[in-house]
Amino acid sequence: MEWTDLVQLIEDEFQVSLVVKRIPDDDDIVAINGDPDILRQIRMSQQDWEHGRVFGPEDGLKYLRERIQGAERG
């Protein structure tokens, strides 16, 4: 797998845009691509997004505001 393919995979899975400041070493890419635990974590994170178990920035902020307001009310 090329590093550009890995970046594309992450962008597609998490619906984000990445900026690569340093081209990773080939050894890094091989290690990531060959590590089933890292690939499993990427898949699990995608499932979390799909099932609403992860907050987006706006949802997370709303959740925190509600928790703070609830705590202030007692």
N, C-alpha and C positions, 0 to 999 in steps of 0.2 A: 504494500500500500504506500502510495506517495503521501507526503505531508499535506499537499493540497487536497487530496481525497479525504484525509482525516479531518481537516478543517471543514470541508463540505459536509461530512457526516455529522459533525457537531452542530453546524449551523442548521442543517435540516432537522435533526432530532430535537433541538431546543428552540428552534425558531428564533435564532439570534444572528447577529452579524459579528464576526470576529475580525480583528485587525492583528496581523502577525507582525510583531516588531523584530523578531529574530527567527530566521529559518532554523528549525530544529535539526539536530544531527540525525543521520540515518539510524544510529543506534537507538535514539529516543523513539523514533517512529516504529521501529521493529519491536521495541519493548512494549509500547502502548498497544500496538496491533496484536501482539502475541500474548497479551495478558488477558485471560478470560475474565478475571475479576473486574478490570477496568471496563471492558466491553459490557459486562453484566450491569455495572453501575450506570453506564450510559443508557442501557435499555430500561432499567428500573426508574431512572429519572424521567425518561420519556413517558412511562406508564403513570408516574405520579402526576405529570402535567396533564395527561389525558383524563385522569380520574379526579382532577381538582384537588389533589393533595398538596399542591405547591401554589403559593400565592404569587401573582404578578406584582409589580411594584405598586400599582394603585390599590389592589386588593389587600396587600400586606399593610399598607399605610392605613387603610380604612379599618382593618382588624385591630391594629395597634391603638388607633384613636378610640375605638369602641371599648377596648379593654381599659384604657386610661380613664375614660368617662365612667365606666362601671366601677372602677376602684375608687374614684373620687366620690361617688354617690354612697359608697360604703357597702 
